[in-house]
Amino acid sequence: MRTAAGFMRYRDWSIKTKLLLMTGMLILGSVFLESYLSYVQYTKDFENQSSQRVQQIIEQVSLNIDTYLDDLYRLTLFPYRNAAVMASLEDAPPATELGQLEKRRLIEGFLDDMMIYPRKDILRISIMTDQIYSSARLPTKIVPDDKPETYTWYKRALKTQEYIFVPNYMQPNANEKVSVFSIVKQLRSISNTQKIIGVIKADANYEGIVAICDKAKMTQNGGLYLLDDRNLSIYSTNSRFQTLAAANTGVTGSRIVDGYLVNTASIPKLGWKVVSVNSVSEMNQHALKTRNMAFIFAVASCLFALLVLVLIIRRFVRPLLAIVRLMKEVENGHLDLRFQSMRRDEIGYLGFAFNRLVSKISDMLSANTELVKEVYETKLLQKEAQISALHSQIRPHFLFNTLNLISLSMQSGKVEQAIDHINRLSSIMRSMTQGDKDVTLQREIDLLHAYLGIQCSRYDGRLAYSVDIEPSLHAMRIPSFMIQPIVENSIHHSCEKRKEKTTVSIRSERNGSVLKLIVEDDGVGMDENALARLQAKVSAMDDSEIASPAASPAGAGTSSHNGIGLVNVNKRIKAKYGSDYGLSIHSALGKGTMVIITLPGEAA
């Protein structure tokens, strides 16, 4: 019901309101759609650009770390450039302490020269053969107990010619501990490359790698991770996304996982991975601000456009609204109104068409009024003719017989009876002057008593009657001269055709909203064929059928009593009260006839 009510309210809106609403929705919808699509495209492009930029950053980090480690690799190859040092390392240990001291001075002097290397993050260079030789920037031990053979990295270095990376570990230094990582390389004899003479180890401050990684700025809700070949963390800026980073090292490149942009780059020499994790929503903050500003500008533009549209529509719709107002006035019957405008556009044509239409309607109404007047006058004349025809049924025979009865009464000395008949005839004639006007049922009853009183005297004991109509109905108004033609028809077809006494009864019955006036006699009646012909004649709406003598019932006699009175009464009732009301006739041969007049009970 609410939906229907809303629809009805929308139907009642003015065209200006509907036009403003639809145009406003179209403008807002198109602008918001364009803004949204622009935002989506901008976000997509921004994400691609951000992904490429972050990928370039971590690839640069990977390259810097790789370059940084290359320097340490090259540092472990320096001994091969000094033949004296290599020869000293390959020779057997000197037997004397002086020889041993000279050998240490030679090797550690060479290592001291290597430590002049300008990179401050290189903390120590160590060579481990039969002895441990080292040079360091910090006074630290190479290993806590100076027994390198107990460490895994040392054992691995003796078994492979590859570089061994030792992850960061803490090394004591005066009052603090320094995070250190190392590169270890196997040393082989120059003269006999199959001979392993020791291991060279370069220790570097872990801050060197940290400094390289710190240059890569990630989002606050993200992080950068350096993972080894076993996905163990070498460096991380945010432990929160450690698992996410480790789970996405299999594919190099960028992807979006659970709302985070994950980029991966590799360091092939070590099998390491550089992984960055960035929050997509945080990266798109600027895009969101741009979108919101675009929406604000779109709304402001739409409001301004609607304001301009209101002014334009008001200018163009005003003539249409004026025509609508004129049409409403025309509906109220003011046909002298005209639309005044000199416009040459479609609205001007509409106004011109409106004026022409109103003029035509005015002319048609005038013509229709004349036609209705003519039809009304024609029907009035027709009704008057019907009443005259009805009255004429009484005049010839009834007047002749009544006057003859009065004459006989006077000749036989029955003066009072003659006077009574004259008074009754006077009452009947007076009723006939009522024409087509409505009279009370009491007036119609008085007419019946006058008519039946004369007829009873005429048939001298062969006619009896009774009138039993409810007194509460006497004030009811009915068409004049409605019951008498039916009673006359009953007497004519009963008393004139047999010697026995005939009784005519008039009574009333009320059934809910229906009132029935019943005229019944015990005369000769009619067979089924005669009854059917009479019923068809009474029900006929065409006057040509009424005038057909062949339709009269058996024994009807003259045309004055061939049912025309019944037809006229039936037509008058239907014309006044509707098709649901009128006459119905029931008869059986030798048993009499009953005519029922059906009227609306509300008329009582």
C-alpha positions in Angstrom: 0.0 0.0 0.0 2.9 2.4 0.7 4.3 1.8 -2.7 1.0 2.5 -4.4 0.5 5.6 -2.3 4.0 6.8 -3.2 3.3 6.1 -6.9 0.1 8.1 -6.6 1.9 11.0 -5.0 4.5 10.9 -7.8 1.6 11.0 -10.4 0.3 14.1 -8.8 3.6 15.9 -9.1 3.8 18.8 -11.5 5.8 18.4 -14.7 8.3 21.0 -13.5 9.0 18.9 -10.4 9.3 15.7 -12.3 11.6 17.4 -14.9 13.8 18.8 -12.2 13.9 15.5 -10.4 14.8 13.4 -13.4 17.3 15.9 -14.8 18.9 16.3 -11.3 19.2 12.6 -10.9 20.6 12.2 -14.4 23.2 14.9 -13.8 24.2 13.6 -10.3 24.2 10.0 -11.5 26.4 10.8 -14.6 28.8 12.9 -12.6 29.1 10.4 -9.7 29.5 7.6 -12.2 32.2 9.5 -14.1 33.9 10.3 -10.8 33.7 6.8 -9.6 35.1 5.3 -12.8 37.8 7.9 -12.8 38.6 6.9 -9.2 38.7 3.2 -10.1 40.9 3.8 -13.1 43.2 6.2 -11.1 43.4 3.7 -8.3 44.3 0.9 -10.7 46.9 3.0 -12.4 48.3 4.3 -9.1 48.5 0.7 -7.8 50.4 -0.3 -10.9 52.7 2.6 -10.7 53.2 2.0 -7.0 53.9 -1.6 -7.6 56.5 -0.8 -10.3 58.0 1.9 -8.1 58.3 -0.5 -5.0 59.6 -3.3 -7.2 62.3 -0.9 -8.5 63.2 0.1 -5.0 63.6 -3.5 -3.7 65.4 -4.5 -6.8 67.8 -1.6 -6.2 68.1 -2.8 -2.6 68.9 -6.3 -3.9 71.5 -4.8 -6.3 73.1 -2.7 -3.5 73.3 -5.7 -1.2 74.7 -7.8 -4.0 77.3 -5.1 -4.8 78.1 -4.7 -1.1 78.7 -8.4 -0.8 80.8 -8.4 -4.0 83.2 -6.1 -2.2 83.5 -8.5 0.6 84.0 -11.4 -1.8 86.8 -9.5 -3.6 88.3 -8.7 -0.2 88.7 -12.4 0.5 90.7 -12.8 -2.7 93.4 -10.2 -1.8 95.9 -12.8 -0.4 96.3 -14.3 -3.9 97.7 -11.0 -5.1 100.7 -11.2 -2.7 103.1 -14.1 -3.6 105.1 -13.6 -0.4 102.1 -13.9 1.8 100.8 -17.0 -0.1 104.3 -18.6 0.0 104.4 -17.9 3.8 101.0 -19.4 4.3 101.9 -22.5 2.2 105.3 -23.1 4.0 105.5 -25.3 7.1 105.4 -23.5 10.4 108.9 -22.1 11.3 110.7 -24.0 13.9 112.0 -21.0 15.8 110.0 -18.4 17.6 111.7 -15.7 15.6 110.6 -17.3 12.4 107.1 -17.6 13.7 107.2 -13.9 14.7 108.4 -12.8 11.3 105.7 -14.9 9.6 103.0 -13.3 11.8 104.4 -9.8 11.1 104.4 -10.5 7.3 100.8 -11.9 7.2 99.2 -9.5 9.7 101.0 -6.6 8.1 99.4 -7.6 4.8 96.0 -7.8 6.6 96.6 -4.3 8.2 97.1 -3.0 4.7 93.8 -4.6 3.7 92.1 -2.8 6.6 93.1 0.5 5.1 90.1 -0.2 2.8 87.9 2.9 3.1 84.7 1.1 4.1 84.3 1.6 7.8 81.8 -1.3 8.2 84.5 -3.9 7.6 85.6 -4.7 11.2 88.1 -7.6 10.8 90.0 -9.7 8.3 91.2 -13.1 9.6 93.3 -15.9 8.0 93.1 -19.3 9.8 95.8 -21.9 8.9 98.0 -23.5 11.5 97.7 -20.2 13.3 95.1 -17.4 13.4 96.2 -14.2 11.8 93.9 -11.1 11.9 93.6 -7.4 11.7 90.6 -5.5 13.2 89.2 -2.1 13.7 87.8 -3.1 17.1 89.6 -5.1 19.8 87.5 -8.2 19.6 88.2 -11.9 19.3 87.7 -13.7 16.1 85.8 -16.3 18.0 85.1 -16.6 21.7 87.6 -19.4 22.4 89.9 -19.0 19.4 89.0 -22.5 18.2 87.5 -22.0 14.7 87.4 -25.7 13.9 84.5 -26.1 16.3 82.2 -23.9 14.2 80.0 -25.0 11.4 81.0 -22.2 9.0 84.7 -23.3 9.3 83.9 -26.9 8.6 81.7 -25.9 5.6 84.4 -23.6 4.2 87.0 -26.5 4.3 84.5 -28.6 2.2 83.6 -26.1 -0.5 85.1 -23.5 -2.7 81.9 -21.4 -2.5 81.5 -18.4 -0.3 80.0 -19.1 3.1 77.8 -16.5 4.6 77.6 -16.4 8.4 74.4 -14.6 9.5 74.5 -11.8 12.0 75.6 -12.5 15.5 76.5 -10.3 18.4 80.1 -9.8 19.2 81.3 -8.0 22.4 83.1 -4.7 22.0 84.3 -2.8 25.1 81.0 -1.7 26.8 78.6 -2.8 24.0 77.9 -5.6 21.6 78.1 -5.2 17.9 76.0 -7.1 15.4 78.3 -8.7 12.9 78.0 -10.9 9.9 80.8 -12.7 8.0 82.0 -13.9 4.6 84.2 -17.0 4.7 86.2 -18.4 1.8 88.5 -21.4 1.5 92.2 -20.6 0.7 94.1 -23.0 -1.7 97.7 -23.2 -2.6 98.8 -21.4 -5.8 101.3 -24.1 -6.7 98.9 -26.9 -6.0 95.3 -25.9 -6.3 94.1 -29.2 -4.8 95.8 -28.3 -1.5 93.8 -26.4 1.1 96.0 -24.2 3.2 93.3 -22.4 5.4 90.3 -20.2 5.5 90.0 -16.4 5.2 87.1 -14.7 7.0 85.9 -11.1 6.6 83.7 -9.6 9.4 81.5 -6.7 8.7 79.2 -4.6 10.7 75.6 -5.6 10.2 74.7 -1.9 10.1 76.0 -1.9 6.5 73.1 -4.0 5.3 70.7 -2.2 7.6 71.8 1.1 6.1 71.1 -0.2 2.6 67.7 -1.5 3.6 66.8 1.6 5.6 67.0 3.7 2.4 63.9 1.9 1.1 60.9 3.6 2.7 57.8 1.5 3.1 54.3 2.5 4.3 53.8 2.8 8.0 51.5 -0.2 7.9 54.0 -2.4 6.1 57.6 -3.5 6.2 60.8 -4.6 4.4 62.3 -8.1 4.9 65.6 -9.7 3.9 65.3 -13.5 4.0 68.0 -16.1 3.4 67.6 -19.3 1.3 65.8 -21.0 4.2 63.3 -18.0 4.6 64.9 -17.1 7.8 64.9 -13.4 8.6 68.2 -11.5 8.1 66.6 -8.1 8.4 63.1 -6.9 9.0 61.4 -3.5 9.9 58.1 -4.9 11.1 57.7 -8.4 12.6 54.0 -8.2 12.1 54.2 -9.2 8.4 57.1 -11.7 8.8 54.8 -14.7 8.0 53.2 -13.0 5.0 56.7 -12.1 3.6 58.0 -15.6 4.1 54.9 -17.1 2.4 55.5 -15.0 -0.8 59.1 -15.6 -1.7 58.4 -18.2 -4.3 57.6 -15.7 -7.2 59.6 -12.7 -8.1 57.5 -9.6 -8.8 54.4 -8.0 -7.2 51.0 -9.3 -6.2 48.2 -8.2 -3.9 47.5 -10.5 -0.9 44.7 -9.8 1.6 44.8 -6.0 0.9 48.6 -5.8 0.9 51.0 -5.2 -2.0 53.8 -7.8 -1.8 56.9 -7.3 -3.9 59.8 -9.7 -4.1 63.3 -9.5 -5.5 66.1 -12.0 -5.3 69.9 -11.9 -4.6 71.0 -14.8 -6.8 74.6 -15.2 -5.4 73.3 -16.0 -1.9 69.7 -17.2 -2.7 68.4 -14.4 -0.5 65.0 -12.6 -1.1 64.1 -9.0 -0.5 60.4 -8.8 0.3 58.4 -5.6 0.8 54.8 -5.4 2.2 52.8 -2.3 1.8 49.2 -1.5 2.8 47.1 -0.9 -0.4 44.6 1.3 1.5 47.5 3.4 2.9 49.0 3.7 -0.5 45.6 4.8 -1.9 45.0 7.5 0.7 45.8 10.3 -1.8 43.5 8.6 -4.3 40.7 8.6 -1.8 41.3 12.2 -1.0 41.2 13.0 -4.7 38.0 11.0 -5.1 36.3 12.7 -2.2 37.3 16.1 -3.6 36.0 15.1 -7.0 32.7 14.1 -5.4 32.4 17.4 -3.5 33.1 19.3 -6.7 30.6 17.1 -8.6 27.9 17.8 -6.0 28.6 21.5 -6.1 28.6 21.5 -9.9 25.3 19.6 -9.9 23.7 22.0 -7.4 24.8 24.9 -9.5 23.5 23.2 -12.7 20.1 22.5 -11.0 19.8 26.1 -9.9 20.4 27.2 -13.5 18.0 24.5 -14.6 15.3 25.7 -12.3 15.5 29.2 -13.8 15.4 27.8 -17.4 12.5 25.4 -16.7 10.5 28.1 -14.9 10.9 30.2 -18.0 9.8 27.5 -20.4 7.3 25.7 -18.3 5.3 28.8 -17.2 3.3 28.9 -20.5 2.5 25.2 -20.2 1.3 25.8 -16.6 -0.8 28.7 -17.8 -2.5 26.4 -20.4 -3.1 23.8 -17.7 -4.8 26.4 -15.5 -7.0 27.4 -18.5 -7.9 23.8 -19.1 -9.0 23.5 -15.5 -11.2 26.6 -15.9 -12.6 25.1 -19.1 -13.5 21.9 -17.2 -15.6 24.1 -14.8 -17.5 25.4 -17.8 -15.7 28.7 -18.6 -15.6 28.2 -22.4 -14.9 31.9 -23.1 -11.3 31.7 -21.9 -8.4 31.9 -24.4 -4.6 31.5 -24.2 -3.0 34.8 -25.0 0.5 34.4 -26.5 2.5 35.6 -29.5 5.0 32.7 -29.4 5.9 30.9 -32.6 7.4 27.8 -31.1 5.8 24.5 -30.1 4.2 26.1 -27.0 2.7 28.7 -29.1 1.3 26.0 -31.4 -0.1 24.2 -28.3 -1.8 27.4 -27.2 -3.3 28.0 -30.6 -4.5 24.3 -30.7 -6.0 24.8 -27.2 -7.9 27.9 -28.3 -9.2 26.2 -31.4 -10.2 23.1 -29.4 -12.1 25.3 -26.9 -13.9 27.1 -29.7 -14.9 23.8 -31.2 -16.1 22.5 -27.9 -18.2 25.6 -27.4 -19.7 25.3 -30.9 -20.4 21.6 -30.3 -22.0 22.2 -26.9 -24.3 24.8 -28.5 -25.2 22.5 -31.3 -25.7 19.6 -28.7 -27.9 21.8 -26.6 -30.1 22.5 -29.5 -30.2 18.9 -30.4 -31.0 17.9 -26.9 -33.7 20.4 -26.8 -35.2 19.0 -30.0 -35.0 15.5 -28.7 -36.5 16.5 -25.5 -39.4 18.2 -27.2 -39.8 15.2 -29.5 -40.0 12.8 -26.6 -42.3 15.2 -24.7 -44.7 15.2 -27.7 -44.4 11.4 -28.0 -45.3 11.1 -24.3 -48.2 13.4 -24.7 -49.3 11.4 -27.7 -49.1 8.2 -25.6 -51.2 9.8 -22.9 -53.7 11.0 -25.4 -53.8 7.5 -26.9 -54.4 6.1 -23.4 -57.1 8.6 -22.7 -58.7 7.9 -26.1 -59.2 4.3 -25.0 -61.6 5.5 -22.4 -63.5 8.1 -24.4 -65.3 6.2 -27.1 -66.8 3.2 -25.4 -66.6 4.1 -21.8 -68.1 7.6 -22.2 -70.8 6.2 -24.5 -71.7 3.4 -22.1 -71.5 5.7 -19.0 -73.7 8.3 -20.6 -76.1 5.7 -21.8 -76.2 4.3 -18.2 -76.9 7.8 -16.8 -79.7 8.2 -19.3 -81.4 4.9 -18.4 -81.1 5.7 -14.7 -82.9 9.0 -15.2 -85.6 7.5 -17.4 -86.2 4.9 -14.8 -86.5 7.5 -12.1 -83.2 6.6 -10.4 -82.1 10.2 -10.2 -79.7 9.8 -7.2 -78.0 7.0 -9.0 -77.7 9.1 -12.1 -76.2 11.9 -10.1 -73.7 9.6 -8.5 -72.7 8.3 -11.9 -72.2 11.9 -13.1 -70.0 12.7 -10.1 -67.9 9.6 -10.6 -67.5 10.4 -14.3 -66.5 13.9 -13.4 -63.9 12.6 -11.1 -62.5 10.3 -13.9 -62.4 13.1 -16.4 -60.6 15.3 -13.9 -58.0 12.6 -13.4 -57.5 12.4 -17.1 -56.4 16.1 -17.1 -53.4 15.3 -14.9 -51.5 14.2 -18.1 -48.1 12.8 -17.3 -47.8 14.3 -13.8 -47.3 12.2 -10.7 -50.2 11.8 -8.3 -50.6 10.1 -4.9 -51.6 6.5 -4.7 -54.7 7.7 -2.8 -55.7 9.8 -5.8 -55.3 6.7 -8.0 -57.4 4.7 -5.6 -60.2 7.3 -5.7 -60.1 7.1 -9.5 -60.5 3.3 -9.3 -63.5 3.5 -7.0 -65.1 6.0 -9.4 -64.4 3.9 -12.4 -65.3 0.5 -10.9 -68.5 2.0 -9.3 -69.8 3.0 -12.7 -68.8 -0.4 -14.2 -70.5 -2.3 -11.4 -73.8 -0.3 -12.1 -73.3 -1.0 -15.8 -72.9 -4.8 -15.4 -75.7 -4.9 -12.8 -74.4 -7.5 -10.4 -72.0 -9.4 -12.7 -69.0 -7.4 -11.4 -67.6 -7.1 -7.9 -64.2 -5.6 -6.8 -62.1 -5.1 -3.8 -59.2 -2.6 -3.1 -56.8 -3.7 -0.4 -53.8 -1.4 -0.4 -51.8 -0.7 2.7 -52.8 2.7 4.2 -49.1 3.6 4.7 -48.7 3.6 0.9 -51.5 6.1 0.2 -49.2 9.1 0.2 -46.8 7.5 -2.2 -46.5 9.3 -5.6 -46.9 7.3 -8.7 -47.4 8.2 -12.4 -51.0 9.2 -13.0 -53.5 6.9 -14.7 -51.3 3.8 -14.0 -53.7 1.2 -12.5 -57.0 2.1 -14.3 -55.9 0.9 -17.8 -55.0 -2.5 -16.3 -58.4 -2.7 -14.4 -60.2 -1.7 -17.6 -58.5 -4.4 -19.6 -59.4 -7.0 -17.0 -63.1 -6.0 -17.0 -63.3 -6.0 -20.8 -61.8 -9.5 -21.1 -63.9 -10.9 -18.3 -67.3 -9.4 -17.9 -68.0 -8.9 -21.6 -67.3 -12.5 -22.5 -69.2 -14.4 -20.0 -72.5 -14.3 -18.0 -71.0 -15.4 -14.7 -70.0 -12.9 -12.0 -66.5 -11.6 -12.2 -64.4 -10.3 -9.3 -61.5 -7.9 -9.7 -59.2 -7.4 -6.7 -56.5 -4.7 -6.3 -54.0 -5.3 -3.5 -50.4 -4.4 -2.5 -47.4 -6.4 -1.3 -44.1 -5.1 0.0 -41.0 -7.3 -0.3 -37.9 -5.5 1.0 -37.1 -2.7 -1.4 -39.7 -3.8 -3.9 -43.4 -2.8 -3.9 -45.9 -4.8 -5.9 -49.4 -3.6 -6.9 -51.5 -6.6 -8.0 -54.6 -6.5 -10.2 -56.2 -10.0 -10.4 -59.5 -11.2 -11.9 -61.2 -14.6 -12.0 -62.4 -14.2 -15.6 -61.8 -16.4 -18.7 -58.0 -16.0 -18.7 -55.7 -16.9 -21.7 -54.0 -19.9 -23.1 -50.2 -20.1 -23.3 -49.9 -18.7 -26.9 -52.1 -15.7 -26.2 -50.3 -15.0 -23.0 -46.9 -15.2 -24.8 -48.1 -12.8 -27.5 -49.4 -10.3 -24.9 -46.2 -10.5 -22.9 -44.1 -9.9 -26.0 -46.3 -6.9 -26.9 -46.0 -5.4 -23.4 -42.2 -5.9 -23.3 -41.7 -4.4 -26.8 -39.8 -1.2 -26.8 -40.6 -0.4 -30.5 -43.8 1.5 -31.0 -44.3 -0.2 -34.4 -44.7 -3.5 -32.5 -47.3 -2.0 -30.3 -49.4 -0.8 -33.2 -49.6 -4.2 -34.8 -53.1 -5.6 -34.6 -51.9 -9.2 -35.1 -50.2 -9.1 -31.7 -53.5 -8.8 -29.8 -54.5 -11.7 -27.5 -57.3 -14.1 -28.4 -60.7 -12.5 -27.9 -59.3 -9.0 -27.5 -62.0 -7.5 -29.5 -61.5 -4.0 -30.8 -58.2 -2.2 -31.1 -59.1 -0.1 -28.1 -58.6 -3.2 -25.9 -55.7 -4.9 -27.7 -53.2 -4.3 -24.9 -52.0 -0.8 -25.9 -52.9 0.5 -22.4 -50.7 -2.2 -20.8 -47.8 -1.3 -23.1 -48.0 2.4 -22.3 -48.1 1.8 -18.6 -45.1 -0.5 -18.8 -43.1 1.9 -20.8 -43.9 4.8 -18.5 -42.8 2.8 -15.4 -39.5 1.7 -17.0 -38.8 5.2 -18.3 -39.3 6.6 -14.8 -37.8 3.9 -12.5 -35.5 1.8 -14.8 -35.6 -1.6 -16.6 -35.8 -3.6 -13.3 -39.4 -2.4 -12.8 -42.6 -2.6 -14.9 -45.4 -5.0 -15.6 -45.5 -8.8 -15.4 -48.6 -10.8 -16.6 -49.7 -14.3 -15.5 -52.8 -16.1 -16.8 -54.3 -19.5 -17.2 -57.3 -20.3 -19.5 -60.5 -20.5 -17.5 -58.8 -19.4 -14.2 -58.3 -15.7 -14.7 -55.5 -13.2 -15.2 -53.1 -11.4 -12.8 -51.0 -8.3 -13.7 -48.3 -7.3 -11.2 -47.0 -3.7 -11.2 -43.4 -3.7 -9.7 -42.2 -0.4 -8.3 -39.2 0.6 -6.1 -40.1 0.5 -2.4 -38.1 3.7 -1.8 -40.8 5.7 -3.7 -43.3 4.9 -0.9 
